[in-house]
Amino acid sequence: MPNKKGKTYKKYNGRNNKNNKDGKLKIIPLGGISEIGKNMTVVEYGNDIIVVDAGLTFPDESMPGIDIVIPDIDYLEKNAHKVRGIVVTHGHEDHIGAIPFVLKKLDIDVYATNLTIGLIKNKIIEHNLSSNNLKVVEKGQTIKLGCFDIEFVQASHSIPDAVCLSINTPLGVVFFTGDFKIDYTPIDGDRMDLTRIAEIGRNGVLALVADSTNVVRSGYTLSERSVGETFIDLFGKAKSRIIVATFASNLHRIQQVIYAAEHYNKKVALSGRSMINIISVAKELNYLDVRDNTLIELKDINKYDGDKIVLLTTGSQGEPMSALTRMAYGEHRMVKLTPTDTIIISATPIPGNEKTVSQIINKLTEIGTNIIYDALADVHVSGHACQEELKLMHVLVKPKYFIPAHGEYRHLKVHGELAESLGMNSENIFIGRNGNTYEFTKKGARLLDTDYAGNILVDGLGVGDVGNVVLRDRKHLSEDGLIVVVITVNKDTNEILSDPDIISRGFVYVKESMSLMDDAKHVVENSLQECQENNLKDWGSIKHQVREDLKKFVFSKIKRRPMILPVIIEV
């Protein structure tokens, strides 16, 4: 439960830092620097550590089979006695997705605003963890963790209850913007607290850690309300069922869809597990304004005429198992698309997802649906600040040092140049990478080339058990296929009992390559004969010989390098 405004949480088990001799403040990003997503930053002074956000990212093409990627928290585990808690800026996956995995390793509290805690709690329950560590903080409130005083300053983003964090340390204030945009007409009416940010800036800020996602875009980010106007127009023109795909966590966008549906007395159904979960939490905590009879079950959509249905779904990024993708490929259990459907993709592709989204658009076009995306209409605005908004943040905060964050290296570089154009000394701008240490003392600041960061790959229930070797094998299999050589021997005499069997998967189509497979079998037979002549009895050596001989043969014939797996069966 939230404490009363004006009170502070106090949790401190370490020794007093006032007499700390080294006087060093360290900021160590474990994620979110030189990449999009996986945001997690360590703030450390003496015997105290706090963590800002703990997010995830999604795998790229080099990680076949991986579900999600989270930061490596080895540094935190080694310094567990210092960690006072996690403070969270907002409820998007790239800022909260790793929290359950962290809490399995560290017994610490998590502090965030009401909706953010609600979304985190949903994840905690899925992982069978207790929610006793979750602490609700009000916007405008200050909490104390060790030597740090952390103020939660109201921000604007594409999800309600987003905040900036003003962290008062023994060496000065470190201001984290989190993800933000400056929206003067926000959907929920909660404008960014620019007055308080200016006050913090006037009092002096040591370092600014700022969102760089949209720094390459000039001008201002449009208000979310502009999308609502487009929805009203598009919904009025649609002659049958409307399907809107967007991020499940973009609650402001979801609210706009609901308003537009209610404007035309349409029913709204939900498809996609994350969409259902997040909207349930938002409704329960009163962060969505929905009439009692607007939402219906997906199974009931056929009870209404098509022009009375709006379907809110996941899949705006073309995720393989998302609801929209299953619809596009005709694999959805309850929804079969028809040419009369209007599909609105209310999002822009995350860098790296462009090809996947394009494939989905092509499939939807083949079906004949009327498909609308950001290139055709104003159905999406970003939740991140463009250049002019970033300039305003810099002018208000007036930091001595600047750390661009939340972006790829090119974004950080441009953001550094933007800060320099505003008059900041280039020597006070630090562009680093995950795992580097930004170190501050009374004498100055420097960027240390440390390497405290890494990726933990999550595959199903396995966390961290898939490393570079496994990924290399998966990539190898996906590119060149597999050959299994089965050799049957007498366990008493080591005598080979039958001709070797060769099984191929993903290598060649066997029925059309019988000659090649027969020749491969002869190569294995000759290899085994050579092993017998050389009196090789160690199974490991025999497997190695078979593998090498077959590898050379296959490459000489068709210039491929499949994975070759000899298997010896003793009978």
C-alpha positions as MATLAB code, in Angstrom:
seq = 'MPNKKGKTYKKYNGRNNKNNKDGKLKIIPLGGISEIGKNMTVVEYGNDIIVVDAGLTFPDESMPGIDIVIPDIDYLEKNAHKVRGIVVTHGHEDHIGAIPFVLKKLDIDVYATNLTIGLIKNKIIEHNLSSNNLKVVEKGQTIKLGCFDIEFVQASHSIPDAVCLSINTPLGVVFFTGDFKIDYTPIDGDRMDLTRIAEIGRNGVLALVADSTNVVRSGYTLSERSVGETFIDLFGKAKSRIIVATFASNLHRIQQVIYAAEHYNKKVALSGRSMINIISVAKELNYLDVRDNTLIELKDINKYDGDKIVLLTTGSQGEPMSALTRMAYGEHRMVKLTPTDTIIISATPIPGNEKTVSQIINKLTEIGTNIIYDALADVHVSGHACQEELKLMHVLVKPKYFIPAHGEYRHLKVHGELAESLGMNSENIFIGRNGNTYEFTKKGARLLDTDYAGNILVDGLGVGDVGNVVLRDRKHLSEDGLIVVVITVNKDTNEILSDPDIISRGFVYVKESMSLMDDAKHVVENSLQECQENNLKDWGSIKHQVREDLKKFVFSKIKRRPMILPVIIEV';
ca = [
       0.000    0.000    0.000;
       1.253    3.520   -0.658;
       2.444    5.505    2.319;
       1.017    8.939    3.013;
       2.359   11.775    0.932;
       5.293   13.496    2.570;
       6.461   10.318    4.306;
       9.445    8.332    3.065;
      10.297    4.676    2.861;
      13.474    3.928    4.783;
      15.458    0.790    4.233;
      19.134    0.662    5.097;
      21.227   -2.170    6.446;
      24.728   -0.915    5.653;
      27.114    1.346    7.486;
      26.860    5.110    7.277;
      28.267    6.582    4.076;
      28.923   10.035    5.479;
      32.465    9.050    6.320;
      33.045    7.255    3.035;
      36.688    7.937    2.229;
      36.735    7.306   -1.510;
      33.764    9.612   -2.176;
      33.051    7.946   -5.516;
      29.652    7.874   -7.161;
      29.353    5.190   -9.823;
      26.738    4.816  -12.529;
      26.959    1.436  -14.267;
      24.468    0.601  -17.050;
      23.830   -3.139  -17.216;
      21.567   -2.559  -20.218;
      19.988    0.188  -22.311;
      23.209    1.827  -23.557;
      24.082    1.315  -27.240;
      20.918   -0.753  -27.632;
      17.147   -0.379  -27.646;
      15.587   -2.077  -24.626;
      16.898   -4.101  -21.656;
      17.179   -0.917  -19.573;
      18.892   -1.396  -16.216;
      21.294    0.943  -14.419;
      23.258    0.635  -11.176;
      23.786    3.739   -9.048;
      26.414    3.122   -6.370;
      28.007    5.195   -3.642;
      30.182    3.573   -0.987;
      28.168    0.843    0.684;
      24.862    1.577   -1.082;
      23.482    0.501   -4.460;
      20.110    1.218   -6.043;
      18.965   -0.120   -9.403;
      17.012    1.980  -11.890;
      14.666   -0.249  -13.935;
      15.175   -3.895  -14.876;
      13.919   -4.553  -18.392;
      14.187   -7.103  -21.152;
      14.658   -7.082  -24.888;
      13.702   -9.519  -27.592;
      16.135  -11.749  -29.508;
      17.566  -10.866  -32.888;
      18.256  -13.191  -35.807;
      21.498  -14.394  -34.210;
      19.569  -15.976  -31.317;
      17.379  -18.754  -32.789;
      14.918  -20.255  -30.326;
      15.469  -17.634  -27.618;
      12.348  -16.113  -26.053;
      13.729  -13.013  -24.314;
      17.050  -11.455  -23.322;
      17.650   -9.963  -19.858;
      20.663   -8.208  -18.317;
      23.385  -10.180  -16.578;
      23.179   -9.208  -12.881;
      26.427  -10.862  -11.783;
      27.661   -7.469  -10.520;
      24.597   -7.115   -8.305;
      24.866  -10.668   -6.997;
      28.502  -10.085   -6.011;
      27.440   -6.891   -4.208;
      24.102   -8.155   -2.902;
      24.786   -6.818    0.614;
      24.858   -3.278   -0.821;
      21.672   -3.379   -2.920;
      18.903   -1.330   -1.297;
      16.192   -1.752   -3.927;
      14.953   -1.247   -7.479;
      13.241    2.000   -8.495;
      11.181    1.899  -11.706;
      10.300    4.674  -14.148;
       7.290    3.043  -15.886;
       5.594   -0.212  -16.796;
       6.893   -1.103  -20.250;
       8.562   -4.476  -20.793;
      11.941   -2.956  -21.588;
      11.918   -1.455  -18.070;
      10.176   -4.110  -15.922;
      10.459   -7.399  -17.822;
      13.542   -8.670  -15.964;
      12.286   -7.894  -12.446;
      10.973  -11.422  -11.688;
      14.346  -12.887  -12.674;
      16.172  -10.382  -10.460;
      13.937  -11.117   -7.472;
      14.719  -14.819   -7.803;
      18.353  -13.912   -7.117;
      18.083  -10.918   -4.771;
      15.728  -10.364   -1.823;
      15.112   -6.651   -2.372;
      12.144   -4.306   -2.630;
      10.797   -2.730   -5.824;
       9.452    0.848   -5.725;
       7.180    2.235   -8.456;
       3.916    4.071   -9.070;
       0.550    2.365   -8.788;
      -0.022    1.084  -12.340;
       3.612    0.070  -12.743;
       3.417   -1.989   -9.552;
       0.189   -3.558  -10.817;
       1.892   -4.676  -14.035;
       4.943   -5.943  -12.145;
       2.703   -7.846   -9.731;
       1.100   -9.606  -12.684;
       4.547  -10.832  -13.747;
       5.556  -11.776  -10.212;
       2.501  -14.017   -9.848;
       3.277  -15.745  -13.169;
       6.703  -16.636  -11.761;
       5.182  -17.938   -8.489;
       6.893  -15.242   -6.426;
       5.576  -13.265   -3.481;
       4.439   -9.694   -4.128;
       5.444   -8.563   -0.625;
       8.544   -6.874   -2.085;
       6.472   -4.482   -4.210;
       6.027   -0.968   -2.801;
       3.710    1.652   -4.307;
       5.043    5.211   -4.483;
       3.016    8.293   -5.399;
       4.096   10.720   -8.089;
       5.782   13.648   -6.387;
       6.880   11.514   -3.438;
      10.449   11.058   -2.179;
      11.774    7.810   -0.751;
      15.044    7.147    1.042;
      17.174    4.106    0.273;
      20.529    4.108    2.032;
      22.298    7.359    1.246;
      19.999    8.092   -1.698;
      16.867   10.253   -1.695;
      14.800    9.410   -4.769;
      12.017   11.722   -5.950;
       9.415   10.377   -8.395;
       8.653   13.262  -10.783;
       5.584   13.051  -13.019;
       6.394   12.442  -16.691;
       4.464   11.888  -19.936;
       4.831    8.726  -21.990;
       2.614    6.270  -23.864;
       1.627    4.575  -20.602;
       0.124    6.206  -17.483;
       2.070    6.650  -14.248;
       5.441    7.227  -15.937;
       7.990    9.176  -13.894;
      11.416   10.723  -14.050;
      13.720    9.981  -11.112;
      15.644   12.705   -9.312;
      18.236   10.863   -7.223;
      19.952   12.943   -4.571;
      23.371   11.425   -3.846;
      26.183   12.598   -1.516;
      27.859   14.203   -4.555;
      24.782   15.793   -6.097;
      21.612   15.024   -8.031;
      21.505   12.448  -10.823;
      18.379   12.958  -12.947;
      16.981   10.012  -14.939;
      14.367   11.082  -17.495;
      13.156    7.536  -18.149;
      11.189    7.277  -21.399;
       9.311   10.520  -21.966;
       7.671   12.932  -24.367;
       6.317   16.390  -23.630;
       2.594   16.127  -24.356;
       0.635   19.251  -23.454;
      -2.708   17.498  -24.045;
      -2.192   13.995  -22.616;
      -5.035   11.491  -22.670;
      -5.103   11.108  -18.879;
      -4.651   14.837  -18.220;
      -1.419   14.263  -16.264;
       1.066   16.647  -17.855;
       4.781   16.299  -17.319;
       5.786   18.255  -14.212;
       8.043   20.729  -16.000;
       7.804   23.168  -13.093;
       9.327   20.662  -10.667;
      11.981   19.645  -13.199;
      12.964   23.312  -13.573;
      13.192   23.655   -9.771;
      15.480   20.629   -9.590;
      17.603   22.161  -12.353;
      17.862   25.501  -10.533;
      19.039   23.726   -7.400;
      21.839   22.053   -9.340;
      22.110   18.719  -11.130;
      25.333   16.739  -11.257;
      24.389   14.437  -14.135;
      21.521   13.923  -16.566;
      20.774   10.422  -17.890;
      18.323   10.964  -20.745;
      16.204    9.035  -23.248;
      17.756    9.106  -26.738;
      15.294    6.939  -28.683;
      13.935    9.718  -30.930;
      16.924   12.060  -30.941;
      17.426   11.650  -34.698;
      13.987   13.165  -35.331;
      13.701   16.929  -35.542;
      10.842   18.964  -34.127;
       8.306   17.730  -31.588;
       6.461   14.470  -31.044;
       2.755   14.853  -31.808;
       0.227   14.565  -29.015;
      -1.477   11.209  -28.522;
      -4.798   12.999  -29.097;
      -3.949   13.380  -32.797;
      -4.198    9.587  -33.152;
      -7.606    9.643  -31.483;
      -8.890   12.020  -34.148;
      -7.627    9.663  -36.864;
      -9.357    6.695  -35.219;
     -12.665    8.568  -35.139;
     -12.329    9.258  -38.866;
     -11.256    5.719  -39.827;
     -13.853    3.999  -37.645;
     -16.569    6.093  -39.268;
     -15.485    5.025  -42.771;
     -15.111    1.299  -42.023;
     -18.029   -0.724  -43.401;
     -17.399   -3.910  -41.416;
     -15.169   -5.326  -38.675;
     -12.179   -3.280  -37.470;
      -9.002   -4.906  -36.132;
      -6.447   -2.675  -34.398;
      -2.975   -4.023  -33.623;
      -0.870   -2.094  -31.137;
       1.450   -2.589  -28.194;
      -0.502   -4.092  -25.296;
       1.262   -1.744  -22.877;
       0.371    1.406  -24.863;
      -2.613    2.146  -22.658;
      -3.102    5.666  -24.004;
      -3.499    4.207  -27.508;
      -5.865    1.542  -26.213;
      -7.934    4.237  -24.523;
      -8.202    6.083  -27.841;
      -9.434    2.925  -29.575;
     -12.054    2.431  -26.874;
     -13.217    6.054  -27.128;
     -13.545    5.732  -30.929;
     -15.448    2.433  -30.624;
     -17.836    3.910  -28.059;
     -18.337    6.961  -30.276;
     -19.945    4.640  -32.861;
     -21.533    2.259  -30.301;
     -19.228   -0.594  -31.271;
     -18.168   -3.518  -29.062;
     -14.488   -4.162  -28.293;
     -13.006   -7.658  -28.002;
      -9.449   -8.503  -26.987;
      -7.060  -10.998  -28.574;
      -3.604  -11.842  -27.294;
      -2.576  -12.904  -23.808;
      -0.559   -9.781  -22.996;
      -3.386   -7.541  -24.246;
      -5.911   -9.280  -21.987;
      -3.591   -9.241  -18.954;
      -2.562   -5.585  -19.184;
      -6.078   -4.293  -19.846;
      -7.359   -6.345  -16.891;
      -4.796   -4.717  -14.592;
      -5.490   -1.233  -15.985;
      -9.251   -1.639  -15.559;
      -8.880   -2.978  -12.034;
      -6.744    0.027  -11.046;
      -9.024    2.520  -12.871;
      -6.508    3.546  -15.522;
      -8.934    2.874  -18.372;
     -12.224    4.676  -18.936;
     -14.563    2.006  -20.353;
     -18.347    1.790  -20.350;
     -19.807   -1.280  -18.674;
     -21.063   -2.909  -21.883;
     -18.205   -2.024  -24.260;
     -15.855   -4.981  -23.727;
     -17.031   -8.418  -24.847;
     -15.446  -11.864  -24.942;
     -13.656  -12.824  -28.152;
     -15.825  -15.925  -28.464;
     -18.935  -13.700  -28.685;
     -17.897  -11.532  -31.661;
     -20.009  -13.576  -34.113;
     -23.136  -12.678  -32.142;
     -22.877   -9.124  -33.529;
     -22.873   -7.662  -37.023;
     -19.365   -7.002  -38.366;
     -19.840   -3.240  -38.347;
     -20.398   -3.373  -34.580;
     -17.067   -5.062  -33.738;
     -13.616   -3.672  -32.962;
     -10.919   -6.213  -32.200;
      -7.882   -5.055  -30.186;
      -4.959   -7.368  -30.775;
      -1.254   -7.866  -30.268;
       1.169   -8.354  -33.152;
       2.029   -4.849  -34.337;
       5.678   -5.978  -34.591;
       4.921   -9.159  -36.543;
       5.822  -11.424  -33.616;
       5.603  -15.053  -34.838;
       3.095  -16.252  -32.209;
       1.105  -13.024  -31.866;
      -2.629  -12.864  -32.557;
      -2.323  -10.710  -35.705;
       0.297  -13.026  -37.225;
      -1.903  -16.059  -36.596;
      -4.815  -14.229  -38.205;
      -2.701  -13.290  -41.237;
      -1.688  -16.926  -41.777;
      -5.180  -18.309  -41.102;
      -4.103  -20.023  -37.880;
      -6.197  -18.124  -35.331;
      -8.774  -20.335  -33.599;
     -11.553  -17.746  -33.381;
     -10.877  -15.084  -36.009;
     -10.896  -15.681  -39.770;
     -10.071  -12.569  -41.762;
     -12.140  -11.559  -44.775;
     -11.695   -8.889  -47.480;
     -14.310   -6.729  -45.721;
     -12.133   -6.336  -42.601;
     -10.250   -3.117  -41.900;
      -6.871   -3.698  -40.220;
      -5.074   -0.808  -38.501;
      -1.457   -1.361  -37.410;
      -1.045    1.385  -34.842;
       2.712    1.224  -34.270;
       5.980    1.696  -36.127;
       8.415   -1.207  -36.457;
      11.093   -1.403  -33.796;
      14.542   -1.288  -35.476;
      15.197   -4.798  -36.766;
      11.508   -5.701  -37.124;
      10.897   -3.925  -40.423;
      11.114   -7.063  -42.569;
       8.828   -9.091  -40.301;
       6.176   -6.356  -40.229;
       6.398   -6.025  -44.011;
       5.752   -9.760  -44.391;
       2.612   -9.514  -42.262;
       1.369   -6.532  -44.280;
       1.897   -8.540  -47.473;
      -0.057  -11.521  -46.094;
      -2.916   -9.255  -45.029;
      -2.902   -7.631  -48.468;
      -3.137  -11.059  -50.137;
      -6.301  -11.756  -48.118;
      -7.736   -8.525  -49.506;
      -8.254   -6.697  -46.216;
      -8.197   -2.922  -46.089;
      -4.928   -2.407  -44.232;
      -3.864    0.926  -42.765;
      -0.469    1.627  -41.183;
       1.604    4.676  -40.328;
       2.795    5.204  -43.905;
      -0.830    5.622  -45.022;
      -2.455    7.504  -42.128;
      -1.625    9.115  -38.773;
      -2.374    5.973  -36.764;
       0.708    6.177  -34.569;
       2.703    8.740  -32.650;
       5.796    7.982  -30.643;
       5.993    7.972  -26.871;
       9.506    9.400  -27.007;
      10.777   12.968  -27.202;
      12.107   14.453  -30.437;
      14.947   16.967  -30.640;
      13.097   20.099  -29.519;
      11.653   18.343  -26.457;
      15.083   16.966  -25.587;
      16.508   20.465  -25.862;
      13.883   21.717  -23.417;
      14.808   18.956  -20.968;
      18.480   19.927  -21.142;
      17.689   23.613  -20.665;
      15.483   22.901  -17.632;
      17.790   20.408  -15.925;
      21.063   22.249  -16.691;
      23.312   19.303  -15.781;
      27.056   19.548  -15.269;
      27.560   16.142  -16.920;
      25.486   14.291  -19.472;
      25.009   10.564  -20.159;
      22.835    9.828  -23.229;
      20.965    6.540  -22.722;
      18.122    4.411  -24.114;
      19.385    4.165  -27.674;
      21.790    2.587  -30.112;
      25.269    4.085  -30.390;
      24.221    6.352  -33.259;
      21.420    7.781  -31.092;
      23.813    8.422  -28.205;
      26.270   10.159  -30.540;
      23.602   12.477  -31.958;
      22.280   13.223  -28.463;
      25.785   14.128  -27.327;
      26.106   16.512  -30.267;
      22.729   18.034  -29.402;
      23.884   18.687  -25.826;
      27.090   20.252  -27.136;
      25.077   22.526  -29.448;
      23.318   23.825  -26.335;
      26.637   24.908  -24.850;
      27.734   21.870  -22.841;
      31.466   21.179  -22.730;
      32.197   18.088  -24.852;
      34.476   16.796  -22.081;
      31.420   16.546  -19.822;
      29.493   14.342  -22.257;
      30.078   10.613  -21.796;
      29.077    8.156  -24.509;
      29.704    4.643  -23.297;
      28.482    1.093  -23.557;
      26.775   -1.401  -21.282;
      29.080   -2.401  -18.447;
      31.153    0.794  -18.493;
      31.478    2.776  -15.265;
      30.676    6.483  -15.151;
      32.627    7.593  -12.078;
      32.094   10.902  -10.280;
      34.147   12.470   -7.473;
      34.401   15.962   -6.011;
      37.285   16.578   -8.420;
      35.465   15.599  -11.604;
      34.166   12.685  -13.646;
      35.482   10.031  -15.990;
      34.328    7.076  -18.075;
      36.000    3.781  -17.161;
      36.205    0.953  -19.697;
      34.906   -1.721  -17.336;
      32.912   -4.718  -18.494;
      30.241   -5.520  -15.918;
      27.401   -6.196  -18.369;
      26.252   -9.136  -20.438;
      23.192  -10.906  -21.813;
      21.274  -13.710  -20.156;
      19.217  -15.677  -22.667;
      15.859  -17.089  -21.595;
      14.596  -20.115  -23.522;
      11.395  -21.594  -22.100;
      12.061  -22.321  -18.435;
      15.821  -22.222  -18.952;
      17.505  -19.023  -17.777;
      21.123  -18.599  -18.801;
      21.614  -22.219  -19.872;
      21.900  -21.247  -23.531;
      25.276  -19.707  -24.288;
      27.400  -18.937  -27.314;
      28.188  -22.600  -28.002;
      24.503  -23.581  -28.095;
      23.634  -20.562  -30.257;
      26.461  -21.449  -32.616;
      25.104  -25.008  -32.937;
      21.555  -23.750  -33.523;
      22.779  -21.377  -36.207;
      24.803  -24.177  -37.765;
      21.752  -26.451  -37.835;
      19.532  -23.760  -39.300;
      21.978  -23.014  -42.108;
      23.400  -26.417  -43.112;
      21.258  -29.117  -41.514;
      22.196  -32.328  -39.725;
      23.588  -35.739  -40.613;
      23.343  -38.508  -38.008;
      25.547  -41.582  -38.545;
      24.328  -44.613  -36.568;
      26.873  -47.378  -36.036;
      25.853  -50.641  -34.327;
      28.615  -52.683  -32.591;
      28.918  -55.745  -30.379;
      29.516  -54.517  -26.838;
      31.728  -57.530  -26.015;
      33.887  -57.776  -29.134;
      33.547  -54.198  -30.526;
      32.740  -55.805  -33.859;
      30.612  -53.720  -36.242;
      27.388  -55.671  -36.677;
      25.791  -53.924  -39.655;
      26.245  -51.267  -42.286;
      26.085  -47.742  -40.894;
      22.758  -45.905  -41.164;
      22.775  -42.287  -42.275;
      19.868  -40.023  -41.297;
      19.580  -36.539  -42.786;
      17.537  -33.601  -41.517;
      17.607  -30.204  -43.213;
      20.611  -31.227  -45.347;
      19.306  -32.656  -48.631;
      16.065  -34.212  -49.847;
      17.078  -37.864  -49.521;
      14.823  -39.270  -52.269;
      16.471  -37.005  -54.818;
      19.998  -37.529  -53.461;
      20.247  -41.305  -53.108;
      23.571  -41.434  -54.945;
      25.094  -38.883  -52.592;
      23.791  -40.703  -49.513;
      25.093  -44.066  -50.795;
      28.520  -42.557  -51.404;
      28.434  -41.048  -47.900;
      27.703  -44.481  -46.462;
      30.734  -45.904  -48.289;
      32.885  -43.105  -46.855;
      31.759  -44.059  -43.341;
      32.426  -47.749  -44.010;
      35.937  -46.956  -45.236;
      36.524  -44.733  -42.215;
      35.491  -47.533  -39.841;
      37.691  -49.995  -41.722;
      40.626  -47.637  -41.323;
      39.914  -47.328  -37.591;
      40.029  -51.139  -37.257;
      43.277  -51.355  -39.201;
      44.802  -48.723  -36.918;
      43.471  -50.631  -33.883;
      41.415  -47.649  -32.682;
      39.091  -48.815  -29.878;
      38.272  -45.536  -28.145;
      34.763  -44.522  -29.168;
      35.638  -40.835  -29.021;
      38.502  -41.276  -31.496;
      36.348  -43.382  -33.827;
      33.567  -40.754  -33.829;
      36.114  -38.034  -34.561;
      37.570  -39.992  -37.498;
      34.115  -40.661  -38.988;
      33.080  -37.037  -38.554;
      36.218  -35.640  -40.215;
      36.149  -38.025  -43.170;
      32.458  -37.443  -43.842;
      32.818  -33.680  -43.466;
      35.571  -33.568  -46.103;
      33.533  -35.746  -48.467;
      30.350  -33.674  -48.203;
      32.162  -30.390  -48.701;
      34.059  -31.729  -51.712;
      30.797  -32.829  -53.324;
      28.301  -30.003  -52.646;
      30.267  -27.330  -50.711;
      28.095  -27.621  -47.574;
      29.062  -28.067  -43.942;
      26.207  -29.835  -42.121;
      26.496  -30.759  -38.469;
      27.649  -34.393  -38.365;
      26.710  -36.463  -35.328;
      28.092  -40.034  -35.144;
      26.159  -42.280  -32.739;
      27.530  -45.673  -31.613;
      24.975  -48.182  -30.299;
      26.247  -51.179  -28.328;
      24.125  -54.367  -28.429;
];
